[in-house]
Amino acid sequence: MIKILFICHGNICRSPMAEFIMKDLVEKAGLSAQFHIASAATSTEEIWNGIGNPVYPPARQKLAEHGIGCEGKRAVQLQHSDYAKYDYLIGMDSANIRNMHRMLGGDPEGKVAKLLSFAGSDRDISDPWYTGDFETTYRDVIEGCEALLEQLS
């Protein structure tokens, strides 16, 4: 089983979009049984008293426009132990990657990557929390997820 953890700052926009887009892609490819896919945050900003906030409504709406649901998803924080649990730990931008290295204690097995690197790009996926541009984020996330799935299958 291939285990993938998508990571962004708060786990309410980009990383859950990547989680559920990737789940949709592997399901459509008939590969769901071969994958475990989840997402997490580098911060605790969206986690209150141990309970994470749900996917941000505009992100949830953008997924729904493409027939992708994300019901029940709540923000969780990346844990040091996740390094051993996952084959791929995929950040959305350079700041995420820096924070992931710090939180995970490095990347001795080369598991950490930026999502668009699978599509041959060093670009960051802009945070729609700040830009308000959920369409561009969706397009960038799907580009990265499709390239990742192509590489893995």
C-alpha positions in Angstrom: 0.0 0.0 0.0 1.2 3.5 -0.9 0.7 6.0 1.9 0.6 9.7 1.1 0.2 12.6 3.5 -0.5 16.0 1.9 0.6 19.0 4.1 -0.1 22.7 4.2 -0.2 25.4 6.8 -3.6 25.0 8.3 -5.1 21.8 6.8 -8.3 23.5 5.8 -7.6 24.5 2.1 -4.8 23.2 0.0 -3.9 19.9 1.7 -7.5 18.7 2.1 -8.1 19.7 -1.5 -5.1 17.5 -2.5 -6.2 14.7 -0.2 -9.7 14.5 -1.7 -8.6 15.2 -5.3 -6.1 12.3 -5.0 -8.6 10.0 -3.5 -11.0 10.8 -6.4 -8.3 10.2 -9.0 -7.2 6.8 -7.5 -10.9 5.7 -7.2 -11.5 6.6 -10.8 -8.4 4.6 -11.8 -9.6 1.6 -9.8 -6.6 1.8 -7.4 -8.3 2.8 -4.1 -7.2 -0.4 -2.4 -3.6 0.3 -3.2 -3.5 3.8 -1.5 -3.9 5.4 1.9 -4.2 9.2 1.5 -4.6 11.8 4.3 -3.6 15.4 5.0 -2.3 17.5 7.9 -1.1 21.0 8.9 2.2 22.3 10.0 0.5 24.7 12.4 -2.1 24.4 15.1 -4.0 27.6 14.0 -7.0 25.6 12.9 -7.1 23.2 15.8 -8.9 24.3 19.0 -9.0 22.2 22.2 -7.8 19.2 20.2 -10.6 19.5 17.7 -9.7 20.6 14.1 -11.8 23.0 12.0 -13.5 21.5 9.0 -12.4 22.2 5.4 -12.8 26.0 4.7 -16.2 26.5 2.9 -14.8 28.0 -0.4 -12.4 25.0 -0.6 -15.2 22.6 0.1 -17.4 24.4 -2.6 -14.6 24.2 -5.2 -14.3 20.5 -4.6 -18.1 20.1 -4.8 -18.1 21.9 -8.2 -16.1 18.9 -9.5 -18.2 16.3 -7.7 -15.7 15.7 -4.9 -16.8 15.5 -1.3 -14.8 16.0 1.8 -17.3 15.4 4.5 -16.0 14.7 8.0 -12.5 16.1 7.3 -11.1 18.1 10.2 -7.7 19.8 10.5 -5.0 17.7 12.2 -1.3 18.6 12.8 1.6 16.8 11.3 3.4 14.6 13.9 7.0 13.6 14.1 5.8 9.9 14.0 4.1 10.5 10.6 7.5 10.2 8.9 7.6 6.5 9.7 3.9 6.0 8.7 3.9 7.5 5.2 5.9 6.9 2.0 5.3 10.4 0.7 5.0 13.6 2.7 4.0 16.3 0.2 4.0 20.0 1.0 2.2 22.7 -1.0 4.9 25.4 -0.8 8.5 26.1 0.2 7.5 27.4 3.7 5.6 24.1 4.3 8.7 22.1 3.3 10.9 24.1 5.7 8.4 23.5 8.5 8.0 19.8 7.7 11.8 19.3 7.8 11.9 21.0 11.2 8.9 19.1 12.6 10.0 15.7 11.2 13.7 16.1 12.2 14.9 16.1 8.6 14.2 13.8 5.6 16.8 11.0 5.7 14.8 8.7 3.4 13.8 11.4 0.8 10.1 11.2 1.5 9.4 15.0 1.5 8.5 16.8 -1.7 6.6 19.8 -3.0 3.5 18.8 -4.9 4.2 20.5 -8.1 7.7 18.9 -8.3 5.9 15.8 -9.6 4.8 17.9 -12.5 8.3 19.1 -13.2 7.8 22.5 -11.5 9.4 24.3 -8.6 6.3 26.6 -8.2 4.5 26.9 -4.9 0.8 26.3 -4.7 -0.5 29.7 -3.5 -2.6 29.7 -0.4 -6.2 30.6 -1.3 -6.9 31.6 2.3 -4.9 34.7 1.4 -5.4 35.0 -2.4 -9.1 34.1 -2.5 -8.3 32.3 -5.8 -9.6 28.8 -5.2 -9.8 28.0 -9.0 -6.1 28.5 -9.5 -5.3 26.5 -6.4 -7.6 23.7 -7.6 -5.9 23.6 -11.1 -2.4 23.6 -9.5 -3.4 20.8 -7.0 -5.0 18.6 -9.7 -1.9 19.1 -11.9 0.4 17.9 -9.1 -1.9 15.0 -8.1 -2.3 13.8 -11.7 1.5 13.8 -12.2 2.0 12.1 -8.8 -0.5 9.3 -9.7 1.1 8.9 -13.1 4.5 8.4 -11.5 3.1 5.9 -8.9 1.1 3.8 -11.3 
